[in-house]
Amino acid sequence: MRRLGENALIAEVLSPLATNPGAFGLSDDAAHLSALPPSGLVITTDALVAGVHFFENDHPGDAAYKAVAVNVSDLAAKAAKPFAYLLTLALPAAPTEDWARAFADGLARAQSAFGISLIGGDTVTARGPWWLSVTALGEAPARPLLRGGGKPGDVLYVTGTLGDAALGLKLRIGLADLVGVLSAAETDHLARRYLYPEPRLSMSAALVAHASASMDISDGLALDLTRLCAASGVTATVDTSALPLSEAARAAVTACPALLETILTGGDDYEILAAVPPDSSASGLGPQARSLSFEAAARASGCPVSRIGALAEGAAAPSFLGPSGEPLILSAKGFEHFSL
């Protein structure tokens, strides 16, 4: 089995992904971006480590796809249009050609899905599990979208469905409570949501037109909402009966109600959490203005959104209400590196 050294890995496998002219086919020390967007850049970076963010025996293409997707999700939450990324790949040994090409295929699938291309990076030796880091660049919208723009009275929305990826991880590690509960199709849905995040790029226009604050949900709704509230200087209340759940997640929670906490804190959703002034939500507008509402704009984008609560004055941690309006006490906050 042929193994690839650093030069062969770059020249034979990664350089075909560098389609931006300023990448020079990865033949130089740096990329040259000659025409920067007039509105500026949004830049984000995330690293994924085997054994932490994905399983060591995962297909390398799946890990590659996810690494690009989670960074694009950050851009999507800022209504930025992705166009380029840098990649750092750390491997404990020279990869086989088959492994390298499978890895590159995952990058290629992500590039095709998100309209982004490789412009450079680094390959290094890892003293431990293999890992990769992506730095993604996006064209900024005319109006910046931050975590800190929320105001008391703003309505909280989330895109898509929550909890699928966290439940997919539970299935992957063999959670006994889910054995025999879900159909094969439901199990497959949850597994795919864990492996293949879906950045909500289509929400760009709706967010720019209506949202006061926005971020993606990577570490669980409970923790990421806490971050949005802290940045905005507000608190929030969430009605958990309004959380958007897939059929698979609903079946799991029906069978094991304790999994609601997993949905709130498990992470890996990569959906968008947005705060929207009430005059931009459907109920706050007259019939003639409904077409301009956030909900209508989201529907026009093809992305479902759900109203889950509201921001309020105060500095307390967000509160989560159960089906009968009772406060929920969560034993975990969400996923944090270096948690104490």
N, C-alpha and C positions, 0 to 999 in steps of 0.2 A: 504494500500500500504506500503510494507516494505521499510524502509529507512536504509541506510548503514552508520554506523560510520566510522571513519578513519581506524581502524584496519580491519574491514570487507571489506571496499573498496579496501584496498591494498591486503589483503590475498585472497579474493574471485574473484576480478575482474581484478586487475592490475598484480598480480604476474604471471598469465599464459602467459603474454606478455614478461616476463623477461626470455627469452630463452638462453641468454648468460650465460655460467657456472659461470662466475665471478660476476653475479648479485645475486647469492645465493637465487633466488626466491623472492627477495626483503625482505628477512628475517633479513638482517643485516643493519648496519648504513651506509655502503659504499660498492661500487663495487670494485672488484680487477681484473684489466686487466693485466694478466701475460705475454702476448706476444704482445708488442706494435709493430706497423709497423716500419721496419728499416728506412723508408723514413720520419718518423715523423707523426704527427697528424695535421689535419685541424679541428679547433673547431669553432663553430658558435652558436649564440643564438638569438632567436626572441620570443617576447611575443605577444599574441593576446588577445585583450580585447573585451568583448561583448559590442556592441554599437559603437565600433571604427573600429575593423577589421572584424567583422561579426555581423549579426543581433541577438538580444537576443532570438528571437524565431527560430533561425536556429536549425536544427537537431544537437544534440551534437556530433554525429559521424562525421558530415561534418566539424564542427569546429576542432575536434581532427585531422582528416585527413589533413586539411589545415595547422594546426600548424606544423605537421611533414614535410609536403611537402615544405613549404616555407624555412625551415631550410635546407632540403636536396638540395633545389635549390641553396643555397649559396655554399654548398659543390660541386655541379655539376659545378658551374662557376669556381671553383678552381681545377677542374679535380680530385677531391678527391672521394674515394670510401667509401660511408657511411657504418658504421657497428654498431653504438650504439647511444643511446640518453638518456638524463635525462629529466624528466618531473616534472614541478611544476604545481599543480592544485589548484586554489583558488575558493572556493564556498561559497556563503552566508549562506547556510544551508546544512544539511546532504542530499545527493541526494537520490532519490528513486532508488531501484534496477534496474528498467527498464531504467532509465536515465543513470545510471552508466554503464550498459551493452551496451547500444547504444553508449556511449562515447568510451568504450573500443573496440567496433567493428570498429569504425573509425580508432583507433590506429592500430588495427590488419590489416585492409586493407592497411594502409600506410606502415606498416612493410613488408607485403607481396610484395607490389609494388616496394619498394625501397631497400630491402635487409638489413633492419636495425632492431635492437631490443632494448627494454627498459632495462636499467641497474640500474635505481634508480631515485630518485627525492624527492619530498615533497608534502604533501597535507596540505593546510592551510585554515583558515576562511577568506573570503573576506568581507570587509566593503563597499560594493557597488556591481557593476556588477561582474559576474564571469569572470575569466580569466585563461589563461594557458600560460606557458612558456616552450619552448623546447630548450635544449642545445644538439646539434648534433656533433658527432665525426666521422671523416672520415680519411681514410688512404691517406696520402699526396702523390702526384705524385713525381717523381724524380726531376722535375724542378718546383719550386714554380711559381704560376700564380698570379700576383698582379694587382691592378688597375693602379699602377704607372709605368708600363713597356712600355707604348705607346710611339711611336716616330713619328715625322713629316713624312708624306708620308704613314703611315700605313693605310690600308683600314679598314673601319668599317663594321662589319657584325652583324646581329641579327639572332637568331634562330626563327623558328616557325612563328607565326603571332602576331601582336601587337594590343592592344586596346580592345580585346574581353572582358576581365574581367571588364575593366572600363565601357564599354558599358553595360555589364551584370548588373553592379551595378546601372547604370542609369535606366535600365529597372525595376530593383527591387524597386527603389524609385518612379517609375511612371513618367518618363520623357515624357511629352506630345508629343515631336517631334518624338518619335519612335512608338507611338501608331498607329497600323494599317499599319505600314510601312514594318515590317518584317513578314516572314512566321512563323508558329509555330515551324518548325525545326530550323530556324535561331535564334529565341528567346531562344529555349532550348539550342542551342550551346553556346550562350553568357552567359546564366545563369550557365551552367556547367563549363565554363572557369573561372568564378568568384569563384565558390565553390571548384573546384578541379584543383589546379595548376599542371603543368606537368614538374617536374624537368628534365633537359636535361642531364641525366647521360650518355647517349650513346655518348656524344660529348667529352668524356675525352681524347681519343687518338688524335683526331683532334686538340684539344686545346693545349695539351702538345707538339705536333709536330710542330705547326705553330703559335700560338697566342703569341703576345708580352704583351698583357694586356687582362684581362677578368673580368667581374662581372655580377651578375644577375640584371635584371631590375625589381625592386620591387616598386619604387616610381615614375615611369614614365620615359620614354626615355630621356626627356629634362633634368630632374634633375640628373639622374644617369650618363648620358653622361657628364654633367658638373662636376660631381665628378671624373669621370675617367680622364677627361682633367686636372683638378686641380692637381690630384695626379701625372700625367705624365708630367706636365709643358708644355702643348700644348693647342691648340684650335682645333675646328673641324667644318666642314660644312656637313650638312645632306640634301639630296634631298628627300623631303617628298613624291614625286611621286614614289619613289622606296620602300616605306615602305611596308612590306608584310602584307596584310590584308586578313582576311577570307572573304568568300562570304557574311556572315552576316554583318561584319564590313563595307565592301564596300557598301552594300545596305544602311546601316545607314548613311554613309558619303555622298553618292549620294543624299539621301533625305534631309539631313541636313549638308551642308558642314562645319558648325561651329563645328561639332563633331570631326573634325581633331585635334583640340586642346585637346579634351578629350583623343584621342588616344596617343598624345604626352606626356600628363602630368597626365593622370588619375591613372596610377599605377596598381599594382596587375598583371602585365604581367608574371613575373617569367620566362622570356626568358633570354638567354645569350647575352650580348653585348661583342663583341670581337674586338680587334685591331690586324690586321694581316699584317706583312710586305708584300709589293707588290710582292716580288718574291715567296710568298707562295699562292698568289691568282691565279686563273686560267689564267687570261690574262697576268700575268707576267712570265709565264713558257712556254717553248717549248713543242711541242706535246708529246715528249717522257717522259717529267717530269710531265705532267698533273695529272697522277695518284697519285702523291705525293702532290698535291695542297690541300689547306685547303678546298676548295669547294668540291673536289673529296672525301676527307676524311670524310667530313660531310655527303655527299651522301651515302658513304659506311656505315656510322653509322645509316642511316635511318632517320636522322634529317635534314629537309630543312634549308638552310641558305640564307640570302639575303644581298647583298651589298647595303648599304644605304648612304655611304659618306666616308670621309677620315679625318685623323688628319693632322694638319698643325702647323707650327711655330706660336707662339703668346700666349698671356695670356688672350685674350678676351673670353667672354662666347661663347659657340658653336652657330653657326647660322643655321637656318632652312629655306630652300628655298621652295617656293610654286610651283605649277604645271608649272608656266611660268617663273620660276627662280627668282621670286620676294621674298625679305626677308619677313619672317613671324614674327610678333610681338606677342609673347605669353603673355596673361594676367596672367597666372599662371605658376609657375616653376615646380610644381609637388607636391606630398604629403610629408609634413613635420610635425612631431610632434612639438608642441610649436612654430609654425610659427607665426611671428610677423605681 
